[in-house]
Amino acid sequence: MTAPDPFQDLVGRPVGRDAPSVAPDPVNQPMIRHWTVAFEDRNPVYTDPEVAAGSRFGGIVAPPFMLQAWTMPTPTISGLRERGGAPVAGDGESLISVLDDAGYIATLATGSEYEIVRYVRLGELLSSRTVLESISAEKSTRVGTGRFVTWLTTYRDASGEVVGRQRFSILKFKPGGAIR
Amino acid sequence: MSDPYALIDWHEVVAGTELPELVIDVTASVIVAGAIATRDFMPVHHDREYAIAQGSSDIFMNILSDAGFCGRYLTDWAGYEARVTKLAIRLGVPVFPGAVLTYRGRVTAVARDGDTGRIEVAFDASTELGEHLSGTATLDVPVAG
C-alpha cells in the first residue's frame, strides 16, 4: 500500500499566514505607467485622464491583469539568488517552504486564469487571500520530477468586495532536466 | 486619421472574426522590463547565469508578462471602452531573447445582454520554437442600437 501523500493535507489551506495580504501601495499611476511601457500598451484609459474620464470607466483604471502585481510581496534584493528567487526569506511553514524542503526548489509557471469582476481605480488599496486548490502526485517531467500546484487567489477592495479572482498554476520541481 | 482605440462595433463581430496579429520582437530588454514591471523578481527572468543553472538556455518571459501582452492584444483590437472579464492561458515553450512572438486569434462566440455585448476569443502565441501559450478570453463592450 502506498503511503498517504502528506502534501494533500495542505489542500484548501491558506498559503502563507492566514490573513489577507494587503498591497504595499494603493493602485497608482507610476506603476500603471511602468506596466504600460513594458508591454507597449497604449490603451488611453490607463494613462490619459481626459480620455479615461469620458469613457465608460469614468476615470483612469489599472490594466485588469495588474491585479496579481499589486499584491506581489515586496522583495529584498540582497540574497535573492541564495533564496532561490524567493522575494523574502520564508518562515519555514509556508507551502513553498515545505515544497523547497522536499527538494522541489525550482519553479515554472504553467498557467493562469483570471476572472475580473471590475476594473480598479487610482488610490484603491487592494488585498488578496490565497488558498491551495490542488497539488498533484509527484510527476516526471521534461525539466525534472515535480508537483503541479494550483493556487486560488481572491482579490478584494478596501471594503472587502471581490474585484477579481485568479487561478495560478506552477510546477515545483527538482532541477535535473532541461527547460528547452 | 481614425482613432486606433476606437470601440469595436459589436454588430460587425461574428464567430470566426479574426483579430489582427500582434508581433512582439522579444529582446532581453522586453523580458526584463516585463518581469520588473510585474514586480516579479525571480532571477530566471533577468539573470542569465541563474537561468542557465536552472536548466534553461537563457532568461525567459514570465507569465505575468504574458497576461500583460494578452490584455494589450485584446484591447488593441476591441478598443478602450472594452472591458476584459476573463482570461485563461496555458503555457507551452518558453520565450527567450531573440524570439519573435506572434499572437493570432479569432472570435468564438458573440452574445448580447441589453446594452452590453459579450465577445469570446480563442488565441495562441507562438515563436519559432513552437507554441508559447494558448488561451481564451471574454470581453464586454457597450452596444448601441
Interface residues (C-beta under 8 A of the other chain):
Chain A: M31 H34 W35 V37 A38 F39 E40 D41 R42 N43 P44 V45 V51 S55 R56 P63 P64 F65 M66 Q68 A69 M72 P75 I77 L80 R81 G85 P87 A106 T107 A109 T110 G111 S112 E113 Y114 E115 I116 Y119 V143 G144 P175 G176 G177 A178 I179 R180
Chain B: P4 Y5 V30 A33 G34 I36 A37 T38 R39 D40 F41 M42 P43 V44 D47 Y50 Q54 G55 S56 S57 F60 N62 I63 L64 S65 D66 A67 G68 F69 C70 G71 R72 T75 D76 Y80 E81 R83 V84 T85 K86 L87 A88 I89 R90 L91 V93 P94 P142
